[in-house]
Amino acid sequence: MPTMGRRERRKAQTRQALSQAALRLFSERGYDGVTVAQIADEADVSIATLFAHVPDGKEALIFDDGAERHVWLSAAVRERPPGQTVLQALRRCMAARGPFATDLPPEQRRKRDLIVATPALREYSRKLWIAGEQPLAEAIAGASGRDPADMTVRALARYVLEIPELAGAEPDPSAALNAVFDLLESGWPEPPPPA
């Protein structure tokens, strides 16, 4: 693995300092009670430096770029054990992450709880999830022998990527996750017509 040069290390350190400052301030004062200038000041950088590292604004400060989640979701599909369906693999993968994880360290739990409780952060998180539609559709298509552009493949990828936003804020996120996957696995059960 190549080592980072001095410039890359400094950028990573600045990004980390901004992320930690934002999380600390959001936790203490609430998301709406914190300005970009306060975060920059807390991290000891200029506002211009903050926006150079995070052009999307303060909601992006406590997130990565979302690329990692696209990798592990696609890997869950591609590397699933024989006999495991695509949906079973995705359910298992998602159940161990984000709002569904039960064994997070305190710092990550604090961050997750802040995201779930803050509409602007939840919406930004949703944006990052949805950005993974194409890679997930490609993985599902590869596993099912379909074209990634097939509407059913794209729809399934989108439905799965909506689960964190839909189920993550429920009183029992894991039960909600399972309810959505149960529905996806069995299809919509039509009630009998009225007599």
RODO-2510 file (C-alpha; in nm, 4 decimals, decimal comma):
residues 195
     n   res          X          Y          Z
     1     m     0,0000     0,0000     0,0000
     2     p     0,1504     0,3362    -0,0990
     3     t     0,2204     0,5791     0,1822
     4     m     0,0698     0,9250     0,1780
     5     g     0,2932     1,2199     0,1147
     6     r     0,3137     1,5161     0,3497
     7     r     0,0454     1,7121     0,1645
     8     e    -0,2018     1,4213     0,1691
     9     r    -0,1351     1,3628     0,5399
    10     r    -0,2005     1,7300     0,6170
    11     k    -0,5241     1,7228     0,4183
    12     a    -0,6387     1,4097     0,6032
    13     q    -0,5467     1,5662     0,9391
    14     t    -0,7375     1,8854     0,8568
    15     r    -1,0394     1,6852     0,7414
    16     q    -1,0275     1,4796     1,0627
    17     a    -1,0001     1,7929     1,2781
    18     l    -1,3002     1,9456     1,1009
    19     s    -1,5027     1,6291     1,1419
    20     q    -1,4230     1,6017     1,5130
    21     a    -1,4980     1,9699     1,5725
    22     a    -1,8309     1,9452     1,3905
    23     l    -1,9361     1,6335     1,5780
    24     r    -1,8394     1,7860     1,9120
    25     l    -2,0231     2,1122     1,8454
    26     f    -2,3308     1,9448     1,6965
    27     s    -2,3508     1,7182     2,0021
    28     e    -2,3165     2,0088     2,2451
    29     r    -2,5308     2,2740     2,0729
    30     g    -2,7440     2,0863     1,8220
    31     y    -2,6950     2,0969     1,4484
    32     d    -2,8951     2,4168     1,3973
    33     g    -2,7085     2,5915     1,6793
    34     v    -2,3710     2,5669     1,5056
    35     t    -2,2359     2,7776     1,2209
    36     v    -1,9668     2,6932     0,9691
    37     a    -1,7560     2,9738     1,1165
    38     q    -1,7768     2,8173     1,4632
    39     i    -1,6650     2,4806     1,3264
    40     a    -1,3733     2,6394     1,1409
    41     d    -1,2734     2,8281     1,4549
    42     e    -1,2965     2,5131     1,6696
    43     a    -1,0746     2,3249     1,4219
    44     d    -0,8384     2,6248     1,3966
    45     v    -0,8762     2,6681     1,0207
    46     s    -1,0192     2,9406     0,8000
    47     i    -1,3681     2,9202     0,6545
    48     a    -1,2076     2,9030     0,3088
    49     t    -1,0051     2,5999     0,4221
    50     l    -1,3191     2,4364     0,5593
    51     f    -1,5011     2,4773     0,2264
    52     a    -1,1923     2,3605     0,0352
    53     h    -1,2128     2,0325     0,2277
    54     v    -1,5925     2,0075     0,2453
    55     p    -1,7621     2,2058    -0,0324
    56     d    -2,1063     2,0572     0,0482
    57     g    -2,1340     2,2530     0,3731
    58     k    -2,1639     2,1666     0,7373
    59     e    -2,3866     1,8599     0,6939
    60     a    -2,1051     1,6880     0,5024
    61     l    -1,8511     1,7419     0,7789
    62     i    -1,9224     1,4255     0,9763
    63     f    -1,9519     1,1919     0,6767
    64     d    -1,7023     1,0265     0,4498
    65     d    -1,7684     1,0506     0,0762
    66     g    -1,9925     0,7419     0,0766
    67     a    -1,7603     0,5386    -0,1467
    68     e    -1,6890     0,2823     0,1239
    69     r    -2,0561     0,1863     0,1630
    70     h    -2,0844     0,1306    -0,2130
    71     v    -1,7879    -0,1052    -0,1954
    72     w    -1,9162    -0,3149     0,0954
    73     l    -2,2724    -0,3372    -0,0392
    74     s    -2,1490    -0,4540    -0,3792
    75     a    -1,9063    -0,6938    -0,2120
    76     a    -2,1901    -0,8388    -0,0020
    77     v    -2,3668    -0,9324    -0,3258
    78     r    -2,0631    -1,0518    -0,5193
    79     e    -1,8990    -1,2440    -0,2340
    80     r    -2,2088    -1,4003    -0,0774
    81     p    -2,1834    -1,7680     0,0162
    82     p    -2,3352    -2,0304    -0,2133
    83     g    -2,7071    -2,0671    -0,1516
    84     q    -2,7492    -1,7185    -0,0050
    85     t    -2,9783    -1,4915    -0,2050
    86     v    -2,8875    -1,1364    -0,3001
    87     l    -3,1461    -0,9973    -0,0582
    88     q    -3,0251    -1,2195     0,2258
    89     a    -2,6702    -1,0973     0,1673
    90     l    -2,7789    -0,7332     0,1625
    91     r    -2,9934    -0,7751     0,4750
    92     r    -2,7027    -0,9300     0,6640
    93     c    -2,4614    -0,6614     0,5457
    94     m    -2,6882    -0,3693     0,6349
    95     a    -2,7919    -0,5148     0,9714
    96     a    -2,4352    -0,4728     1,0959
    97     r    -2,3960    -0,1072     0,9962
    98     g    -2,5258     0,2440     1,0495
    99     p    -2,8515     0,2827     1,2380
   100     f    -2,8915    -0,0965     1,2598
   101     a    -2,5598    -0,1786     1,4292
   102     t    -2,5887    -0,2720     1,7939
   103     d    -2,2225    -0,3026     1,8885
   104     l    -2,0851     0,0383     1,7943
   105     p    -1,8161     0,2029     2,0065
   106     p    -1,9495     0,5025     2,2059
   107     e    -1,8071     0,7653     1,9659
   108     q    -1,9668     0,6024     1,6619
   109     r    -2,2943     0,5481     1,8495
   110     r    -2,2996     0,9199     1,9371
   111     k    -2,2445     1,0078     1,5725
   112     r    -2,5144     0,7652     1,4541
   113     d    -2,7649     0,8991     1,7087
   114     l    -2,6908     1,2567     1,6021
   115     i    -2,7488     1,1694     1,2361
   116     v    -3,0746     0,9865     1,3088
   117     a    -3,2042     1,2755     1,5225
   118     t    -3,1120     1,5557     1,2781
   119     p    -3,3218     1,5913     0,9607
   120     a    -3,0493     1,7746     0,7626
   121     l    -2,7933     1,5063     0,8480
   122     r    -3,0368     1,2248     0,7684
   123     e    -3,1088     1,3817     0,4302
   124     y    -2,7376     1,4166     0,3544
   125     s    -2,6854     1,0550     0,4589
   126     r    -2,9692     0,9509     0,2269
   127     k    -2,7990     1,1372    -0,0578
   128     l    -2,4799     0,9390     0,0044
   129     w    -2,6713     0,6098     0,0121
   130     i    -2,8624     0,6847    -0,3092
   131     a    -2,5386     0,7733    -0,4879
   132     g    -2,4581     0,4010    -0,4669
   133     e    -2,7483     0,2975    -0,6903
   134     q    -2,5379     0,2296    -1,0010
   135     p    -2,2665     0,0163    -0,8340
   136     l    -2,5291    -0,1820    -0,6427
   137     a    -2,7429    -0,2288    -0,9554
   138     e    -2,4341    -0,3577    -1,1378
   139     a    -2,3647    -0,6074    -0,8585
   140     i    -2,7291    -0,7232    -0,8518
   141     a    -2,7318    -0,7504    -1,2318
   142     g    -2,4145    -0,9568    -1,2270
   143     a    -2,5616    -1,1915    -0,9660
   144     s    -2,8914    -1,2302    -1,1495
   145     g    -2,7756    -1,2342    -1,5109
   146     r    -2,9723    -0,9191    -1,5914
   147     d    -2,8780    -0,5885    -1,7458
   148     p    -2,7891    -0,3159    -1,4887
   149     a    -3,0227    -0,0825    -1,6803
   150     d    -3,3190    -0,3208    -1,6278
   151     m    -3,5820    -0,1251    -1,4338
   152     t    -3,6369    -0,4102    -1,1875
   153     v    -3,2647    -0,4226    -1,1065
   154     r    -3,2462    -0,0455    -1,0627
   155     a    -3,5650    -0,0439    -0,8544
   156     l    -3,4365    -0,3167    -0,6225
   157     a    -3,1074    -0,1313    -0,5752
   158     r    -3,2942     0,1921    -0,4977
   159     y    -3,5347     0,0209    -0,2558
   160     v    -3,2442    -0,1303    -0,0633
   161     l    -3,0605     0,2024    -0,0516
   162     e    -3,3696     0,3768     0,0883
   163     i    -3,3878     0,1389     0,3860
   164     p    -3,1504     0,3332     0,6158
   165     e    -3,3567     0,6523     0,5821
   166     l    -3,6890     0,4732     0,6040
   167     a    -3,6127     0,2319     0,8874
   168     g    -3,3191     0,3977     1,0650
   169     a    -3,5285     0,6428     1,2654
   170     e    -3,7872     0,3869     1,3780
   171     p    -3,8044     0,2989     1,7505
   172     d    -3,6647    -0,0469     1,6634
   173     p    -3,4481     0,0061     1,3526
   174     s    -3,3509    -0,3623     1,3255
   175     a    -3,7135    -0,4772     1,3289
   176     a    -3,7962    -0,2145     1,0651
   177     l    -3,5007    -0,3273     0,8510
   178     n    -3,6221    -0,6857     0,8709
   179     a    -3,9798    -0,5861     0,7887
   180     v    -3,8643    -0,4099     0,4710
   181     f    -3,6428    -0,6998     0,3645
   182     d    -3,9267    -0,9463     0,4392
   183     l    -4,1456    -0,7425     0,2064
   184     l    -3,8793    -0,7288    -0,0646
   185     e    -3,8184    -1,1033    -0,0388
   186     s    -4,1840    -1,2045    -0,0512
   187     g    -4,3401    -0,9281    -0,2559
   188     w    -4,6486    -0,7282    -0,1656
   189     p    -4,9158    -0,9626    -0,0309
   190     e    -5,2519    -0,8696    -0,1780
   191     p    -5,5361    -0,8925     0,0707
   192     p    -5,8308    -1,1024    -0,0433
   193     p    -6,0976    -0,9009    -0,2233
   194     p    -6,3934    -0,7911    -0,0111
   195     a    -6,6759    -1,0439    -0,0039
***
